[in-house]
Structure formats: C-alpha cells, structure tokens
Amino acid sequence: MEHFPHAVRLAEAASAAEQQGTGNLLRIILVVMVLGGVLTAWFLLRGYKREDD
C-alpha cells in the first residue's frame, strides 16, 4: 500500500471507527431526546399563553 497513502488513512479511520463502539449511536439518541423534550415543552406550554384583548 505504499502507492496508495490515502488507502492507509482510510483503513486507519475504519479501524478507529470500529474501536469507538456505540459512541455515535448514543450521541444521536441524546440529541433526539433533548430535541424531543424541547418540542414537547413548547407544545405543552404554548397553550398557557394569555391573550388579553
């Protein structure tokens, strides 16, 4: 692989991704949970807005 240095870097990145494990999955789940909580709070709290006419 001396002629293909980008292939070596690609292989190193693939092996690093395998070693990382479920980190990306947990990060995605955490972001989805936070966004879901924010959207749920917005949906519930928007009904309490007072309109003084």
Backbone hydrogen bonds in HBPLUS format (Angstrom, degrees):
<---DONOR---> <-ACCEPTOR-->    atom                        ^
c    i                          cat <-CA-CA->   ^        H-A-AA   ^      H-
h    n   atom  resd res      DA  || num        DHA   H-A  angle D-A-AA Bond
n    s   type  num  typ     dist DA aas  dist angle  dist       angle   num
A0004-PHE N   A0001-MET O   3.22 MM   3  5.21 148.7  2.32  98.3 107.3     1
A0007-ALA N   A0004-PHE O   3.08 MM   3  5.35 133.0  2.31 103.6 115.9     2
A0009-ARG N   A0005-PRO O   3.17 MM   4  6.53 159.5  2.22 147.4 152.0     3
A0010-LEU N   A0006-HIS O   2.93 MM   4  6.10 151.7  2.01 141.5 149.6     4
A0011-ALA N   A0007-ALA O   2.93 MM   4  6.13 154.4  2.00 143.2 149.6     5
A0012-GLU N   A0008-VAL O   2.92 MM   4  6.19 155.7  1.98 149.7 156.6     6
A0013-ALA N   A0009-ARG O   2.92 MM   4  6.14 153.9  1.99 145.5 152.5     7
A0014-ALA N   A0010-LEU O   2.96 MM   4  6.19 152.3  2.03 144.7 152.3     8
A0015-SER N   A0011-ALA O   2.98 MM   4  6.22 157.8  2.03 147.7 153.3     9
A0016-ALA N   A0012-GLU O   2.96 MM   4  6.13 150.6  2.05 143.3 151.7    10
A0017-ALA N   A0013-ALA O   2.94 MM   4  6.15 149.0  2.04 143.1 151.4    11
A0018-GLU N   A0014-ALA O   3.07 MM   4  6.35 148.7  2.17 143.2 151.2    12
A0019-GLN N   A0015-SER O   3.12 MM   4  6.36 147.5  2.23 140.5 148.7    13
A0020-GLN N   A0016-ALA O   3.09 MM   4  6.27 132.3  2.32 139.2 151.4    14
A0026-LEU N   A0022-THR O   2.97 MM   4  6.15 167.1  1.99 159.7 162.7    15
A0027-ARG N   A0023-GLY O   2.98 MM   4  6.13 150.3  2.07 143.7 152.4    16
A0028-ILE N   A0024-ASN O   2.96 MM   4  6.20 156.6  2.01 150.3 155.7    17
A0029-ILE N   A0025-LEU O   2.95 MM   4  6.21 162.3  1.98 151.6 156.5    18
A0030-LEU N   A0026-LEU O   2.94 MM   4  6.08 156.6  1.99 144.8 151.0    19
A0031-VAL N   A0027-ARG O   3.05 MM   4  6.30 160.1  2.09 148.0 152.7    20
A0032-VAL N   A0028-ILE O   2.95 MM   4  6.17 163.6  1.98 153.8 158.3    21
A0033-MET N   A0029-ILE O   2.93 MM   4  6.10 154.9  1.99 147.4 154.4    22
A0034-VAL N   A0030-LEU O   3.00 MM   4  6.24 159.4  2.05 150.0 155.0    23
A0035-LEU N   A0031-VAL O   2.95 MM   4  6.15 169.3  1.96 153.8 157.0    24
A0036-GLY N   A0032-VAL O   2.86 MM   4  5.93 153.7  1.93 143.2 151.3    25
A0037-GLY N   A0033-MET O   2.92 MM   4  6.11 152.4  1.99 144.7 151.9    26
A0038-VAL N   A0034-VAL O   2.95 MM   4  6.24 157.9  2.00 151.9 157.7    27
A0039-LEU N   A0035-LEU O   2.94 MM   4  6.13 166.2  1.96 151.0 154.8    28
A0040-THR N   A0036-GLY O   2.90 MM   4  6.00 154.9  1.96 144.5 151.8    29
A0041-ALA N   A0037-GLY O   2.93 MM   4  6.07 161.0  1.96 146.4 151.6    30
A0042-TRP N   A0038-VAL O   2.93 MM   4  6.14 161.1  1.96 150.3 155.7    31
A0043-PHE N   A0039-LEU O   2.93 MM   4  6.08 161.0  1.97 145.8 151.0    32
A0044-LEU N   A0040-THR O   2.94 MM   4  6.15 159.6  1.99 151.3 156.4    33
A0045-LEU N   A0041-ALA O   2.86 MM   4  5.87 162.6  1.89 151.7 157.2    34
A0046-ARG N   A0042-TRP O   3.02 MM   4  5.89 138.3  2.20 144.7 152.4    35
A0048-TYR N   A0045-LEU O   3.12 MM   3  5.47 158.4  2.17 109.8 116.3    36
